[in-house]
Amino acid sequence: MDDVLQIRQIRLQAMNNMEEITLSPKPSYTLEGQSVSWTDYLGQLQKIIDWCDTKLSQSQPYEIHSYGST
Protein backbone atom coordinates (compact mmCIF):
# COMPACT_ATOMS: atom_id res chain seq x y z
CA MET A 1 0.00 0.00 0.00
CA ASP A 2 1.49 3.33 -0.89
CA ASP A 3 1.80 6.24 1.52
CA VAL A 4 -1.08 8.24 0.05
CA LEU A 5 -3.50 5.33 0.46
CA GLN A 6 -2.35 4.77 4.05
CA ILE A 7 -2.78 8.44 4.89
CA ARG A 8 -6.26 8.45 3.34
CA GLN A 9 -7.14 5.38 5.42
CA ILE A 10 -5.85 6.98 8.63
CA ARG A 11 -7.86 10.13 7.84
CA LEU A 12 -11.00 8.10 7.19
CA GLN A 13 -10.63 6.19 10.46
CA ALA A 14 -10.12 9.43 12.41
CA MET A 15 -13.17 10.98 10.72
CA ASN A 16 -15.27 7.91 11.54
CA ASN A 17 -14.16 8.03 15.20
CA MET A 18 -14.90 11.75 15.33
CA GLU A 19 -18.37 11.19 13.87
CA GLU A 20 -19.10 8.46 16.42
CA ILE A 21 -18.02 10.67 19.33
CA THR A 22 -20.06 13.65 18.21
CA LEU A 23 -23.18 11.57 17.52
CA SER A 24 -23.25 10.21 21.06
CA PRO A 25 -21.09 12.43 23.29
CA LYS A 26 -19.98 11.05 26.63
CA PRO A 27 -18.74 12.86 29.73
CA SER A 28 -15.10 12.75 30.74
CA TYR A 29 -14.38 10.45 33.68
CA THR A 30 -11.72 8.80 35.83
CA LEU A 31 -11.66 5.04 36.33
CA GLU A 32 -9.13 3.33 38.59
CA GLY A 33 -6.85 6.35 38.41
CA GLN A 34 -6.99 6.65 34.62
CA SER A 35 -8.65 9.74 33.15
CA VAL A 36 -10.64 9.67 29.94
CA SER A 37 -11.30 13.07 28.39
CA TRP A 38 -13.46 12.94 25.29
CA THR A 39 -12.69 16.58 24.56
CA ASP A 40 -8.95 15.80 24.50
CA TYR A 41 -9.57 12.74 22.33
CA LEU A 42 -11.63 14.80 19.90
CA GLY A 43 -8.77 17.32 19.72
CA GLN A 44 -6.27 14.53 19.02
CA LEU A 45 -8.45 13.21 16.21
CA GLN A 46 -8.64 16.71 14.71
CA LYS A 47 -4.83 16.97 14.82
CA ILE A 48 -4.57 13.63 13.01
CA ILE A 49 -6.99 14.82 10.34
CA ASP A 50 -5.08 18.10 9.94
CA TRP A 51 -1.78 16.18 9.64
CA CYS A 52 -3.30 13.89 7.01
CA ASP A 53 -4.66 16.87 5.07
CA THR A 54 -1.22 18.50 5.08
CA LYS A 55 0.51 15.31 3.90
CA LEU A 56 -2.08 14.70 1.20
CA SER A 57 -1.82 18.27 -0.10
CA GLN A 58 1.97 17.91 -0.25
CA SER A 59 1.66 14.73 -2.29
CA GLN A 60 -0.48 16.32 -4.99
CA PRO A 61 1.25 16.94 -8.29
CA TYR A 62 1.79 20.57 -9.07
CA GLU A 63 3.13 22.82 -11.77
CA ILE A 64 5.38 25.80 -11.40
CA HIS A 65 4.80 28.60 -13.86
CA SER A 66 7.52 31.15 -14.21
CA TYR A 67 7.77 34.08 -16.51
CA GLY A 68 10.99 35.69 -17.60
CA SER A 69 11.38 39.35 -18.31
CA THR A 70 12.47 40.54 -21.72
C-alpha positions, 0 to 999 in steps of 0.5 A, a space after each residue: 500500500 502506498 503512503 497516500 493510500 495509508 494516509 487516506 485510510 488513517 484520515 477516514 478512520 479518524 473521521 469515523 471516530 470523530 463522527 461516532 463521538 459527536 453523535 453520542 457524546 460522553 462525559 469525561 471520567 476517571 476510572 481506577 486512576 486513569 482519566 478519559 477526556 473525550 474533549 482531548 480525544 476529539 482534539 487529538 483526532 482533529 490533529 490527526 486529520 489536519 496532519 493527514 490533510 497536510 501530507 495529502 496536499 503535499 503529495 499532490 502533483 503541481 506545476 510551477 509557472 515562471 515568466 521571464 522578463 524581456 
